[in-house]
Amino acid sequence: MYSSSSGLGTPNKSPRAPTDQPTDGPATPAGEAAIDAGLVARFNAGDDAAFVQIMERYRTRIFTVTLGLLRNRADAEEITQDTFIRAHRGLARFRGDSSLATWLYRIAVNLARNRYWYFFRRRRQDTLSLDCALSDDNSGSFADLVADVSPDPAQETATGEFTDLIDACMAKLDARHREILTLRNVLNRSYEEIAQALGVNVGTVKSRIARARENLRALLAEACPEFTPGTSPADWFIPTRATYGRPVIACA
């Protein structure tokens, strides 16, 4: 189109955007493909920054695809990361038979499907995360319903006192009994291993352990009269609080 400029009467073309100037972003699939091809060529030439640009271009899109397949943000984030790890390892073999986007999506979809069927076979779809809200009207989570089974201060104190008492009574045993109880109860050695270590037969090991335990009980009863042979070990400790679906356990 032409228009007359006032006063001069000479024809002028209407202004148009130059065709050889870069635009702010790819407006067509061909433009995107050209940018991807340039990034792949740069990466294969040794420019690691090119792969960072590839990640920036496709991270959000890959995450959206995997989230739609897995319906789990943590899994989608992991699959997105794994997708770019696979792509980084295999980009040198990318022949360009399809677009880079298609190639990346194929990797992501295959990884997501593998993840989905892995957990499906283990019936993960029938489980709920402890972080799930109890309901739409309740901001609490299932984790809030799990009882705290950590020992309270009284239990910790009782355990510490009993441990100190055992150590003191063990120190009073003769060396042979102290050694064999340490091998059996502290180091969890079998009768055969103890017999081999001490150079005696298994029968001797069993009888020596029995005598050592009797002597240790006698020393405990001497130090604390409540530890008499007629009492139950359950009476020596503070029981833990009952928890959901779990029996009460004595805390040593």
ABEGO torsion letter per residue (X at the ends): XBBBBBGAGBBBBBBBBBAABBBABBABAAAAAAAAAAAAAAAAAGBAAAAAAAAAAAAAAAAAAAAAAAGBAAAAAAAAAAAAAAAAAAAAABAGABBAAAAAAAAAAAAAAAAAAAAAAAGAAABBBAABBABAABABBAAAABBBABBBAAAAAAAAAAAAAAAAAAAABBAAAAAAAAAAAAAGBBAAAAAAAAGBBAAAAAAAAAAAAAAAAAAAAAABAABBAABBAAAABBBBBBBBGBBBBBBX
